[in-house]
């Protein structure tokens, strides 16, 4: 297996990469979104534009090595890229960081997205940028506000394997905008027509709801805004609990390139929607306050979560996340030398446990436990690019970076009933260090990208025990990752392929939660009387490289076909899409996560789904 890694890395040196037009953002894909919908149309590529909903981000984010994991109904998705996942990849909205309050990431940062507000999405895998994590950053950029009076409204319906509606409306005038949104629906059925109640022990197929409202305004160099969102009864079958209520409030104010913001999340999950003799309830709160500018960032985060198991013979109370405060500051500088660019950032992260009595829980299996940690962080990215002709571009990217371990890996603490293993963070973890070589070769409409990474102190799951109890905890290992991403795009046809190979080099075994080979091909029709169409085929290979120690299981290969129509006339947009035409019953390899409350089962994907959306946009003054 080690030979495969070095072969791909050697090829990376020979192929010297880089997209000449995107070098300033080091291995970036930018997706521009039209004024009405979030779409999957790429800049400079002749893809057709097809609207997506908040629960269907994979059409935009499932490219160039990125993939999404569906964790439940509606918008419950998290992101992976080139072997990195979850907290390794920061998600920011106009520079604002959003953290999950749920230790199981039910409230993934991707849920913060309001499609009507978005202009573009930057998918950046480099760890040398100001707000990048170890695996990069996903940047959602809001639209600039305009002076003319504009009114937009849209409604969509989903039927077949899913049943739901989603409505949105906004008014914009004199660089002020108000947006509201409401959605509701039922959990989906799989390709065999089986519901969450049939498969996962739910008492019924409960209706989920989402409501959100936002305001933004501009006055000269000042920008400001606020938002509030609320969700309830969002089913998460891969976990033992479901999201019963989630409230997020946020606000920001910026002057020129300097922004001050905050967001607060209150999250409640329990298993009261399921058939169970034991009640599990978790309440969590997260507060993030940040200031960010062109070259600096300062972030404060406070995270607190409590959990309770109630059984016929008693109850267990857990300080799940024991009031952890974290402080982060970093600086960034970009140096340009003709065809070379050096992107450098440096900073520090300090974490402190507010409920210090929780130390005794960690000390059962870990030595030299401290209730505070400090981690220096850095990211260095050196890129080279050259245009060999008007159609050929080559380049090279080498980088090294280090970030603090995720907070939950350090300080989560769950005492479980009976013979179930306790779940303990490891406050003694070392910080991971990643070195990466990334290359690409660009010819006309073709792009080939190769990468290889070595990660020291990669954080992985581990087991431990005392005389009385078994534990699930975390440990540092060394890891190797390598892979390839390929894209080809023409006016009426495009194809993309991604593959990642990853190994735990400490044990010479496969790393867990690595997606298999994925190939997506799309045929786009020419426009006829204002109508465009597409046929899309997605192939996922079987994933046979699994981590037996993590009780990971293999996943079979599958093929899925989707079709769609798109029609626009004046300010009216009509879109119809049918996903999974063959009503295939399948599961993604990443359709479940290992967590303190994991059910340990795979969650099937939706069966045949029909999406119909109608939007209207009116411009009343110039």
C-alpha positions in Angstrom: 0.0 0.0 0.0 2.9 2.4 0.8 4.1 1.8 -2.8 0.8 3.3 -4.2 1.3 6.4 -2.1 4.8 7.1 -3.3 3.9 6.3 -6.9 1.1 8.9 -6.9 3.3 11.4 -5.0 6.1 10.9 -7.6 3.7 11.5 -10.4 2.6 14.7 -8.6 6.2 16.1 -8.9 6.3 15.2 -12.6 3.0 16.7 -13.5 3.5 20.1 -11.8 0.1 21.6 -11.5 -2.2 24.5 -11.0 -4.9 26.3 -12.6 -3.4 29.5 -13.9 -6.5 31.5 -13.4 -7.0 30.3 -9.9 -3.6 30.3 -8.4 -4.3 33.2 -6.0 -6.6 30.8 -4.1 -4.4 27.7 -4.4 -6.4 24.8 -5.9 -9.8 26.6 -5.8 -13.0 25.9 -7.6 -15.4 28.9 -7.8 -19.0 28.3 -8.6 -20.9 31.5 -9.6 -24.6 31.5 -8.8 -27.2 33.3 -10.8 -29.3 36.0 -9.3 -32.3 33.9 -8.6 -31.1 30.4 -7.6 -28.2 28.6 -6.2 -27.0 26.6 -9.3 -24.2 24.4 -10.3 -23.0 26.5 -13.2 -19.2 27.0 -13.1 -17.4 30.2 -14.2 -15.9 29.8 -17.7 -17.5 26.4 -18.3 -20.6 25.9 -20.4 -22.6 23.9 -17.9 -26.4 24.3 -17.9 -27.8 26.0 -14.8 -30.1 23.9 -12.7 -31.4 25.2 -9.4 -30.8 23.2 -6.2 -32.5 23.3 -2.8 -31.0 23.5 0.6 -31.3 19.7 0.9 -29.6 19.1 -2.4 -26.2 20.7 -2.2 -24.4 17.7 -3.7 -24.9 19.1 -7.3 -22.7 22.1 -6.3 -20.4 20.7 -3.6 -19.9 17.1 -4.9 -17.1 18.0 -7.4 -13.3 18.2 -7.6 -12.8 15.7 -4.7 -15.5 17.2 -2.5 -18.4 15.0 -1.3 -21.3 15.3 1.0 -22.6 12.9 3.7 -26.4 12.8 4.2 -27.0 12.4 8.0 -30.7 12.6 8.0 -33.7 14.4 6.4 -33.8 17.7 4.6 -30.5 19.7 4.8 -28.7 17.4 7.2 -25.4 17.1 5.4 -21.7 17.4 6.1 -18.7 17.8 3.8 -15.6 15.8 3.0 -12.6 16.6 0.6 -9.6 14.5 -0.4 -9.8 12.4 2.8 -10.3 15.3 5.2 -13.6 15.8 6.9 -15.9 17.6 9.2 -13.9 20.0 11.4 -10.8 19.7 9.2 -12.7 21.9 6.6 -13.9 25.3 7.9 -17.2 26.6 6.6 -17.5 30.4 6.5 -20.2 32.8 5.2 -18.7 36.1 4.2 -15.9 35.5 6.6 -18.1 34.5 9.5 -17.3 31.2 11.2 -20.1 28.9 12.3 -19.5 26.1 14.8 -21.7 23.2 15.6 -23.4 23.1 19.0 -24.3 19.5 18.6 -21.3 17.2 19.3 -22.6 14.9 16.6 -22.8 17.8 14.1 -26.5 17.6 13.5 -26.3 21.3 13.0 -23.4 21.2 10.5 -22.2 24.6 9.3 -23.7 23.8 5.9 -27.2 24.3 7.4 -26.4 28.0 7.7 -26.8 28.5 4.0 -29.7 30.6 2.7 -29.7 30.1 -1.1 -31.4 33.3 -2.0 -28.6 35.3 -0.4 -25.7 33.6 -2.2 -23.6 34.8 -5.1 -20.7 32.3 -5.2 -19.1 29.4 -3.4 -15.3 28.9 -3.2 -14.1 25.4 -2.6 -10.5 25.8 -1.4 -8.4 22.9 -0.4 -5.3 24.8 0.6 -4.5 25.1 4.3 -2.4 28.2 3.9 -5.2 30.7 3.7 -6.4 32.9 6.6 -9.5 30.9 7.5 -8.6 27.4 6.2 -8.6 24.4 8.4 -6.2 21.5 7.9 -8.3 20.4 4.9 -9.2 23.8 3.5 -12.2 26.0 3.6 -15.6 26.3 2.0 -16.4 30.0 1.5 -20.0 31.1 0.9 -20.2 34.6 -0.5 -23.4 36.7 -0.2 -24.7 38.8 -3.1 -24.0 42.5 -3.1 -27.1 44.6 -2.3 -28.6 46.8 -5.0 -30.6 50.1 -5.1 -33.5 49.2 -7.4 -36.6 47.7 -5.8 -36.5 43.9 -6.3 -39.1 41.4 -5.2 -38.4 37.6 -5.4 -40.5 34.7 -4.4 -40.1 31.0 -4.9 -41.9 27.8 -4.0 -40.8 24.2 -4.5 -42.4 20.9 -3.9 -40.8 17.4 -3.5 -42.7 14.2 -4.0 -42.1 10.5 -4.6 -39.6 9.2 -2.1 -39.7 12.6 -0.3 -42.6 14.8 0.5 -42.2 18.4 1.4 -42.4 22.0 0.4 -40.0 25.0 0.6 -41.1 28.6 0.2 -39.0 31.8 0.2 -39.6 35.5 -0.4 -37.4 38.6 -0.3 -37.7 42.3 -0.8 -34.6 44.5 -1.7 -34.5 48.3 -2.0 -31.9 51.0 -1.6 -29.3 48.4 -0.5 -31.5 46.9 2.2 -32.9 43.3 2.0 -35.3 41.3 4.0 -35.6 37.5 3.4 -37.9 34.9 4.9 -38.1 31.2 4.3 -40.3 28.3 5.5 -40.0 24.6 4.8 -41.7 21.4 6.0 -41.8 17.8 5.0 -41.6 14.1 6.0 -38.6 11.8 6.2 -37.8 10.1 2.9 -38.3 6.5 1.8 -35.5 4.4 0.3 -35.6 2.6 -3.1 -37.6 -0.3 -1.6 -40.3 2.1 -0.4 -39.4 1.7 3.3 -39.7 4.7 5.6 -37.7 5.7 8.7 -40.5 4.1 10.8 -40.1 0.8 8.9 -36.3 0.8 9.1 -35.0 2.7 12.1 -37.4 2.2 15.0 -39.3 5.5 14.8 -42.8 5.7 16.3 -44.0 7.6 13.2 -42.6 9.5 10.2 -42.5 12.9 11.9 -42.8 16.2 10.0 -39.7 18.4 10.1 -40.0 22.2 10.0 -37.6 25.1 9.2 -38.3 28.8 9.5 -35.7 31.6 9.0 -35.6 35.3 8.5 -32.7 37.7 7.7 -32.0 41.3 7.2 -29.0 43.0 5.5 -28.2 46.6 4.8 -25.4 48.9 3.5 -24.6 52.6 4.2 -21.5 53.7 2.3 -18.6 51.7 3.7 -20.7 50.1 6.4 -22.5 46.8 6.1 -24.7 45.1 8.7 -27.2 42.4 9.1 -29.0 39.9 11.4 -30.7 36.6 11.1 -32.7 34.0 13.0 -33.5 30.4 12.1 -35.4 27.6 13.8 -35.7 23.9 13.1 -37.7 21.2 14.8 -38.1 17.4 14.6 -35.3 16.7 12.1 -34.8 12.9 12.1 -31.2 11.5 12.2 -31.5 7.7 11.9 -27.7 7.2 11.9 -27.8 8.5 15.5 -29.7 7.3 18.6 -31.2 10.8 18.9 -32.9 13.4 16.7 -32.8 17.2 16.6 -36.0 18.3 18.4 -35.2 22.1 18.3 -32.4 24.2 17.0 -32.3 28.0 17.2 -29.6 30.1 15.6 -29.3 33.9 16.0 -26.6 35.9 14.3 -25.6 39.5 13.6 -22.7 41.3 12.0 -21.4 44.8 11.2 -18.4 45.6 9.0 -16.5 48.8 8.0 -14.7 48.4 4.7 -12.7 45.1 5.1 -13.2 44.8 8.9 -16.1 42.7 10.2 -17.3 42.1 13.7 -19.9 39.3 14.1 -21.5 36.8 16.5 -23.7 33.7 16.2 -25.4 31.8 19.0 -26.9 28.3 18.7 -29.2 26.5 21.2 -29.6 22.9 20.3 -31.8 20.1 21.8 -31.8 16.5 20.8 -33.5 13.4 22.3 -34.8 9.9 21.3 -38.4 10.6 22.1 -39.4 10.1 18.5 -38.2 6.5 18.7 -39.4 3.3 20.3 -37.1 3.1 23.3 -37.3 2.1 27.0 -34.5 4.6 27.8 -34.8 8.4 27.4 -31.7 10.2 26.1 -31.7 14.1 26.2 -28.9 16.5 25.2 -29.0 20.2 25.4 -26.1 22.2 23.9 -25.2 25.9 23.4 -22.5 27.5 21.3 -21.5 31.1 21.2 -19.0 32.4 18.6 -17.8 36.0 18.5 -15.3 36.9 15.8 -13.5 39.8 14.1 -11.9 39.3 10.7 -10.2 41.5 8.2 -8.1 41.1 5.1 -5.0 39.8 6.9 -6.2 39.0 10.5 -8.8 36.9 12.4 -9.7 36.8 16.1 -12.3 34.2 17.3 -13.8 33.4 20.7 -16.0 30.3 21.1 -17.8 29.0 24.2 -19.3 25.5 23.9 -21.3 23.8 26.6 -23.4 20.6 26.4 -25.2 18.4 29.0 -26.6 14.9 28.5 -29.0 12.7 30.5 -29.8 9.0 30.3 -33.1 8.2 32.1 -33.7 4.5 32.7 -36.3 2.5 34.8 -33.6 1.9 37.4 -32.0 5.3 37.5 -30.4 8.1 35.5 -26.9 9.3 34.4 -26.1 13.0 34.0 -23.1 13.9 31.8 -21.2 17.2 31.4 -20.9 16.2 27.7 -18.9 19.3 26.6 -17.8 20.8 30.0 -18.1 24.5 29.2 -15.1 24.8 27.0 -13.9 28.2 25.9 -11.5 28.6 23.0 -9.6 31.6 21.8 -8.0 31.8 18.4 -6.0 34.5 16.6 -4.1 34.4 13.3 -2.4 36.6 10.8 -2.0 36.0 7.0 0.3 37.4 4.3 0.5 36.7 0.6 3.9 37.1 -1.1 4.1 37.2 -4.9 7.3 36.5 -6.9 6.5 36.5 -10.6 5.3 33.0 -11.2 5.6 32.0 -7.5 3.3 32.8 -4.6 3.8 32.1 -0.9 0.7 32.2 1.3 1.6 32.2 5.0 -0.5 32.3 8.1 0.5 31.9 11.8 -1.5 32.0 15.0 -2.4 30.5 18.3 -5.3 28.6 19.8 -6.0 28.4 23.5 -8.7 26.1 25.0 -9.9 26.0 28.6 -12.4 23.7 30.4 -14.7 25.7 32.6 -16.0 22.7 34.6 -12.5 21.6 35.7 -14.0 18.8 38.0 -14.5 16.9 34.7 -10.7 16.1 34.7 -11.3 13.1 36.9 -13.3 11.5 34.1 -10.4 11.7 31.6 -7.9 10.7 34.3 -9.5 7.2 34.4 -7.6 6.3 31.2 -5.2 9.2 30.4 -2.2 10.5 32.3 -1.0 14.0 32.9 -4.4 15.5 32.1 -4.7 19.3 32.0 -7.9 21.4 31.8 -6.3 23.9 29.4 -4.2 23.6 26.2 -2.4 26.0 23.9 -1.5 25.2 20.3 0.6 27.2 17.9 -1.0 27.0 14.4 0.5 27.7 11.0 0.0 27.2 7.3 2.5 27.7 4.5 1.6 27.2 0.9 4.0 27.7 -2.0 2.6 27.7 -5.6 4.1 27.9 -9.0 2.2 28.3 -12.3 3.0 28.8 -15.9 1.1 29.1 -19.1 2.7 26.9 -21.8 0.3 28.1 -24.4 -3.1 29.7 -24.7 -4.7 26.4 -23.8 -2.1 24.6 -21.6 -1.4 25.6 -18.0 0.8 23.8 -15.5 1.8 24.4 -11.9 2.7 23.1 -8.5 1.6 23.5 -4.9 3.4 22.4 -1.8 2.3 23.2 1.7 2.6 22.4 5.4 0.2 23.2 8.1 -0.8 22.4 11.7 -4.0 23.1 13.6 -5.4 22.3 17.1 -7.3 19.0 17.5 -11.0 19.4 17.4 -12.6 20.4 20.7 -14.7 17.2 21.1 -11.7 15.0 20.5 -10.0 16.7 23.4 -12.8 17.2 25.9 -16.0 15.2 25.2 -17.1 13.1 28.1 -20.0 10.5 28.1 -20.6 8.0 30.9 -22.9 5.3 29.4 -25.2 2.8 31.1 -24.6 -0.9 31.7 -21.9 -2.5 29.6 -21.8 0.1 26.9 -18.3 1.7 26.6 -17.9 5.2 28.0 -16.8 7.8 25.5 -13.9 10.0 26.5 -12.0 12.8 24.9 -8.2 12.8 25.2 -6.9 16.1 26.6 -3.3 15.0 26.0 -3.6 14.8 22.2 -0.8 16.3 20.1 -1.8 18.7 17.3 -1.9 17.2 13.7 0.7 18.4 11.2 0.0 18.0 7.5 2.3 18.2 4.5 0.8 18.1 1.0 1.9 18.2 -2.6 -0.8 19.0 -5.1 -0.5 19.2 -8.8 -2.7 19.7 -11.8 -2.4 19.8 -15.6 -4.9 21.9 -17.6 -5.5 21.5 -21.3 -8.4 23.3 -22.9 -11.5 21.9 -21.2 -9.6 19.2 -19.3 -8.1 19.3 -15.8 -6.2 16.6 -14.0 -5.2 17.0 -10.3 -3.0 14.7 -8.3 -2.3 15.1 -4.6 -0.4 13.3 -1.8 -0.4 14.1 1.9 1.4 12.9 5.0 -0.2 13.7 8.3 1.6 13.3 11.6 -0.6 13.1 14.7 -3.8 12.5 12.8 -6.6 12.1 15.3 -8.3 8.7 15.1 -10.5 6.6 17.4 -8.9 4.2 19.9 -10.0 1.9 22.7 -9.0 1.8 26.4 -10.3 0.1 29.5 -10.2 0.1 33.3 -10.9 -2.8 35.6 -14.6 -1.8 35.6 -15.3 -0.3 32.2 -14.4 -0.1 28.6 -13.8 3.2 26.9 -13.9 4.7 23.4 -11.4 7.5 23.1 -9.0 9.2 20.7 -5.3 8.8 19.9 -2.7 10.2 17.5 -1.6 8.1 14.6 0.3 8.9 11.4 -1.6 8.8 8.1 -0.9 8.8 4.3 -3.4 10.1 1.7 -3.2 10.3 -2.0 -5.6 10.7 -4.8 -6.7 12.0 -8.2 -9.4 14.4 -9.3 -10.3 14.7 -13.0 -12.7 17.1 -14.8 -13.6 17.6 -18.4 -16.3 20.0 -19.5 -17.7 21.0 -22.9 -20.9 22.8 -23.9 -23.1 19.7 -23.9 -21.1 17.1 -21.9 -19.0 17.1 -18.8 -17.5 14.4 -16.6 -15.8 14.4 -13.2 -14.0 11.7 -11.3 -12.4 11.5 -7.8 -10.5 8.8 -5.9 -8.8 9.0 -2.6 -6.5 6.3 -1.1 -5.7 6.6 2.6 -3.8 4.5 5.1 -3.1 4.5 8.8 0.7 4.2 8.5 1.0 3.5 12.2 -0.8 0.1 11.9 -0.5 -0.4 8.1 -4.3 -0.5 7.8 -6.9 1.5 5.9 -8.2 4.7 7.3 -11.9 4.9 8.1 -14.5 7.1 6.4 -12.8 7.4 3.0 -15.1 7.7 0.0 -14.6 5.3 -2.9 -14.1 6.1 -6.6 -16.8 8.4 -7.9 -17.6 9.3 -11.5 -20.3 11.7 -12.6 -21.2 12.3 -16.2 -23.7 14.8 -17.4 -25.2 15.4 -20.9 -26.7 18.9 -21.4 -29.2 19.6 -24.1 -29.0 22.7 -26.3 -31.5 25.4 -25.5 -34.8 25.0 -27.4 -37.6 27.6 -27.0 -36.0 28.6 -23.7 -35.9 25.0 -22.4 -32.7 23.2 -21.3 -32.4 19.7 -20.1 -29.8 17.3 -18.7 -29.2 13.6 -18.0 -26.8 12.8 -15.2 -25.2 9.4 -14.3 -23.4 8.9 -11.1 -21.2 5.8 -10.4 -19.8 5.0 -7.0 -17.4 2.1 -6.8 -17.5 -0.4 -3.9 -15.5 0.6 -0.9 -13.6 -2.5 0.3 -10.8 -0.7 2.1 -12.2 -0.4 5.6 -11.0 0.1 9.2 -11.9 -3.2 11.0 -10.8 -1.7 14.3 -13.5 1.0 14.0 -16.1 -1.7 13.1 -16.4 -0.2 9.6 -18.2 -2.3 7.0 -17.8 -2.5 3.2 -20.2 -0.7 0.8 -21.3 -2.0 -2.6 -21.0 -0.2 -5.9 -24.1 1.6 -7.3 -25.2 3.5 -10.4 -27.8 6.4 -10.3 -29.5 8.3 -13.1 -31.1 11.8 -12.8 -32.8 14.0 -15.3 -34.0 17.5 -15.3 -35.6 20.4 -17.3 -35.0 24.1 -16.8 -37.1 26.9 -18.3 -36.7 30.7 -17.8 -38.8 33.5 -19.3 -38.6 37.0 -18.2 -38.4 36.9 -14.4 -40.0 33.4 -14.1 -37.9 30.3 -13.6 -39.4 26.7 -13.8 -37.3 23.7 -12.9 -38.2 20.0 -12.8 -35.7 17.3 -11.7 -36.1 13.6 -11.1 -33.4 12.0 -9.0 -32.7 8.3 -8.9 -35.0 7.4 -11.8 -34.5 3.7 -11.4 -35.6 3.9 -7.7 -32.4 2.2 -6.7 -32.0 1.2 -3.1 -28.4 2.1 -2.1 -26.3 3.6 0.7 -23.3 5.9 0.5 -20.2 4.7 2.2 -20.3 7.9 4.2 -23.9 7.5 5.2 -23.1 7.0 8.9 -20.5 8.4 11.3 -18.9 7.0 14.4 -19.9 9.1 17.3 -20.9 8.7 21.0 -24.5 8.2 20.0 -24.1 6.3 16.7 -26.5 3.5 15.9 -23.7 1.8 13.9 -26.0 1.2 10.9 -25.9 2.4 7.4 -28.6 4.8 6.3 -30.1 4.2 2.9 -30.4 7.1 0.4 -33.8 8.4 -1.0 -35.6 6.5 -3.7 -37.1 8.1 -6.8 -37.6 11.8 -6.0 -39.4 14.5 -8.0 -38.5 18.2 -7.5 -40.5 21.0 -8.9 -39.6 24.6 -8.3 -41.2 27.9 -9.5 -39.5 31.2 -8.8 -40.3 34.8 -9.8 -38.1 37.9 -9.7 -39.4 41.4 -10.4 -37.3 44.5 -10.9 -39.5 47.6 -10.4 -37.0 50.4 -10.9 -33.6 51.1 -12.4 
